[in-house]
Amino acid sequence: MAYINIGSNQGDRKALIGQAVALISVFADCRPICSDYFESEPWGYTSDAPYLNLGVAFPTTLSPECLLEKLLDIQNSISSGSHRDALGGYIDREIDIDLIAVDSIVINTPELTIPHPRMHLRDFVLVPMSQIAPDWQHPILHLNCSQILASLVNTPKG
């Protein structure tokens, strides 16, 4: 099972996310499992535009590398705009598709790291994923998303 997170903070956010889900369902040849929408503040930069996020799960026989390539193709077909500013910082975007995990596979290469290396820090990933995959366990942390989220909530910000 592949687990992804789709986010948007520009334009018609629901329509853009819906377009991404529709395109994913075509190559996955199934109707993906989707979480409730989750609205969040931008992560890693300041913006007045909140994100709308959706967790999505679907079965796949594709390698994680091939899956990432297809997801990036979908992302670029919806909006080819950069996700970074000239200095490499995050910026607002119409669509962002992140591969969060594929089953319990662990990959750490320059091109791909799964599970996503910052998923444990992001409530906008953990809340939707806990809805669509409550029993999924992080293969490195050995915790499910609800447990990771609880530790995130209980961690002092500073």
Salt bridges, closest charged atoms under 4 A:
GLU39 OE2 - ARG13 NH2 2.89
ASP96 OD1 - HIS83 ND1 3.32
ASP96 OD2 - ARG93 NH1 3.37
